[in-house]
Amino acid sequence: GRMEELLVYMNGEFVPESQAKISIFDHGFLYGDGVFEGIRAYNGRVFKLYEHIDRLYDCAKVIDLEIPLSKEEFAEAILETLRRNRLRDAYIRPIVTRGIGDLGLDPRKCSNPAVIIITKPWGRLYGDLYEKGLRAVTVTVRRNAIDSLPPNIKSLNYLNNILAKIEANAKGGDEAIFLDHNGYVSEGSGDNIFVVKNGEITTPPTINNLKGITRAVVIDIIRELGIPFKEANIGLFDLYSADEIFVTGTAAEIAPVTYIDGRTVGDGKPGEVTKRLIEKFNEITAREGVEIYK
Ligand code: PMP
């Protein structure tokens, strides 16, 4: 095991995990007022670092939160946190909160956003389910409406996702699949969704879900392999009659879904198309990314 505690970046300083604490008056804690990212490093390289930083800054812009670092400084802070912890394969969690305010909601009372970067060694999110496939369940709780809390904002308010997870747990599912208020398939509680039917791959447009960076990588792979592909709304019929289903995310990577609402997907084993994509994805993540140790 590791002798020393891992260090966390907090507002320009590196502090041991057990001492990395924020105020109870931080609006990130009080109201979920803040934004975050989930990034992975593979083999000494941070995968899609600048794409994640761009999304973090876009989300901050949408909630009118000014991040007190330039994008370059933020990228360097992430790399330095990994170096201080001597990590080569890691999960990285940057967080920007609104900062300390009073007990009222008004973000104008908060003057100092807190910037936190947690890095951890982390393996596969779904363990042996990459071979077996996940049991997914659609949940009754709808994805946040695009005109109330747009799912494109990766905000600290993840209660919608947690409600979905609670329901999936109660139903014996490994992952929850959200529908939106029109009954269209949105995404998983922490990943985007794709279906394969008669050799063609479909994923919903990123209006009612998070613009996943893994999703974009997978679409690039699909195009490179020349597999027929479209972005289109999908409903329960498409889900239940799919030959293959898989979910994508930084934490989840590419995970096959082999049961949906008690129905077998295809022959109940991870599909051939999904397996091809996983293989390509692993090749890309092992060699691409921003070098941590130069
Ligand atoms: N949807 C949700 C709700 C998520 O939390 C995530 C994980 N960030 C994703 C999709 C996948 O996004 P990405 O591929 O950028 O990790």
Residues whose N, C-alpha, C, O or C-beta is under 5 A from the ligand:
A	BS01	PMP	G38 E187 G188 S189 G190 D191 N192 L210 K211 G212 I213 T214 R215 T248 G249 T250 A251
